Amino acid sequence: MGDAVRNGDLFVFYGLLKQGAAGQPAGLNLAGAGEFGGPCRFRGRMVDLGGFPGVVAGDELCHGIRWRVRDVSIVPEMDKFEDVTDDPETSLYLRVMLPLLDDVGAATGETAWIYWYNRSVDGCDPVTNGNWPLDAGKTRK
């Protein structure tokens, strides 16, 4: 399931894990296990997968929210929600690191974990401006 996450590591959430997002898993205590921070940007291509987004390789400036983990014991639950498995061939998402950017696309010097979609996005609609609306999500599990 990727490299080890350490207390203090940053994540970037862009969909159902964003604070206040419709469809956020009720049993996942993100506020208790970490701290939400401000907005950030990253490069990719965000698509609508039918009630939740996915990000794949691309050069669009996508929107996300920083979250700093204080209790890494939540990470296996987060991975489970995102269908991350030990086998990259079967994982719906992969947990990977990427550089965070500012509003104009310049590197901030920060890196963060992100859940990267691990399937074809052929036929999926792009998310406008790479910014998933908080009210667009549907519960996945």
N, C-alpha and C positions, 0 to 999 in steps of 0.2 A: 504494500500500500504506500509506496513512496518512501522517502527519507523520513527520519524522525522529526516530529514537531517538538519544539522546545517552548517552555513558558517564556513569554515575552515576544514570540514570533508574531508577525502580522499576517492576517488573511485579508483578501479583498473579496467582498461579497457583492454580487451583481444581480441577483434574482431573489429567490424565495428566502434566502438567509439574511437579506437586508432588514435592518430594524424597521418594524412596522409593515412589512410586506404581507399581502394577502397570500395565503398558502403556506406561511411559515409553519414548520412542525411545532405543535404545541408542547411536546415533550422535550424539546431541545432548549435547555436553559442557557442561551447564549449570553444574556446579560449577567448571569451569575458566574459564568466560567471565563468571562473576558470583558473587554470594554470596547464599545463602539466608538469610533473616531469620526473624523471628517471625510468628506468625499475625496476621491482620487480618480485617476484615469489610468488606462492601460491599453495596449494595442491588441487587437483581435478582430473577430467578426462575430457579432452577437445575433442569434436567430431565435425565433419563437418556435418552441417545440410543442406547442399546444397547451398553454397554461403555465409553462415555465421556460426559462431561456437556457441557451447553451452558448458557449463561446468556443470558437475554433480559430485556427491560424488565420490571420488577416492583418491589415494595416489600418483599420479604422480606430479612431480614438474612442474607446468605450468608457462608460461611467461605472464606478463602483464605490463602495463604502469600506473604509478601513475597520478592522476589528482586531484587537490585540488579545491573544489568548493568555489567561492567567492560570488556568487549570487544564493541562493537556489531557486529563482523563475524559474530556468531552470529545476529543478528536475521533475516536472510534465510532461514536454515535453520529458525528457529522459525516464521516466517511460512509457509514451505513445508509444514512439518508440520501447521500449522493450516489449510492450504488458503486462505490469504489471497492474493488476486490484485490486480492493478491495477484490476480492474473490480468495484465493489461489488455489481453484479448477479450475478456468478458466484462471488464469494468465499463459502466455507462459514462462515468467521469474519471479523470485522473487528477490526483492532487499534485500540482507542480508549482514551482517558484517562477515568478516573473518580476521584472522591474516595474515600479510604480512611476507614474508620470504626473505632471501638473496639467492645468487646463489647456495649455498650448502644445503639449506633447513632449516637453523637456523632462529628462530624467530627474527624479527627486533625490536619488541616491538610496531610496528604500527598495527593498524587495519584499514580496508577500506571497503566501500560498494562495492558490486559486484552484477552483474545481473546473477543469478544462474538459469540454465535451469530447467524447471518445467514439463517436459514430459519424456516419455520413450525414450531412445537412442538406443534401440535394432535395430541392423542392420545398425547403423551409423558408418562410418569409423573414426578411431582415427585421431587426428591432430598430425602430426609428431613432436615429442619432446614437445608437449603441447604449440606450438608457432605458432599462426595463422599468415600466411604471409600477409603483408600489401596489396599486389596486388590481393589477392584471393577473396575479398568480392564482393558481388553483392547487388545492392540497394534493400532493403526489401520493402520500401514504397515510 
